[in-house]
Amino acid sequence: MKRITICLMAVVMAAYGCSWFGPKEEEKTAAQLAEAAREEFGDKDYKSAREIYTKLMDWYPFSTFAKEAELKIADAHYRLEEYEQAIEAYEKYQRLHPSDEKIPYVIYRIGRCHFDRMKSFDRDQTFTEKALQVFRRLEKRFPDSQYAEKTEKHIQRCLKTLAKHEFYVGEFYFKQKHYRAALKRFSNVINNYPSDFLLLRHKAIKYLEQCREHLNARAEANGEEPGFFQKIFTND
């Protein structure tokens, strides 16, 4: 009899979804999840917003809110400084929605993911180069976009940092008496970067002339034609 009673209890619990332990949490709609995620994002709780948007994507992948969730997940990664995850999410959005009106914004954010990790001019400039490449692509593809306008100051900073890096490396080579390598770097400063970097260009020109003097002196000492390096580098 006791065994029968236990079995009946199990059947009742299964039938009523374990209602004895309290009511089951009501599943939210896509619209409710989107609204909740927006509130969290507005409160700058980006981690919570990302989790809710991810749940929205899992539960309602074909919802009208799915595209919003895709982009906001990328934005949340960016705000949390999870830059590689953000780039991956932005690039996925770009692949899935190549004609979307928000693509200029997406490209801009990809550029910012690199730009925000730029290092000082005396260190590796990989992020600076990547940011510059993305910002220029944005300007070329969407020249009339508001985000193309916003990139101009970022591009100038990238160029200035890269120019200072070239000068820094050139100066290092010069002090090590590697004049050929130094001359190439100083020539890059003069030829490849905006002319409004006047002070840096002026310093580079002075170093350039010294490099040529040293190299021509070596050439003459070795029986080579004097002025050899003067003939090679004529763009400045």
Secondary structure as GFF3:
##gff-version 3
##sequence-region A 1 236
A	DSSP	alpha_helix	2	15	.	.	.	ID=ss1
A	DSSP	three_ten_helix	19	21	.	.	.	ID=ss2
A	DSSP	alpha_helix	30	42	.	.	.	ID=ss3
A	DSSP	alpha_helix	46	59	.	.	.	ID=ss4
A	DSSP	alpha_helix	66	79	.	.	.	ID=ss5
A	DSSP	alpha_helix	83	96	.	.	.	ID=ss6
A	DSSP	alpha_helix	103	115	.	.	.	ID=ss7
A	DSSP	alpha_helix	126	141	.	.	.	ID=ss8
A	DSSP	alpha_helix	146	175	.	.	.	ID=ss9
A	DSSP	alpha_helix	179	192	.	.	.	ID=ss10
A	DSSP	alpha_helix	198	221	.	.	.	ID=ss11
A	DSSP	alpha_helix	228	232	.	.	.	ID=ss12
###
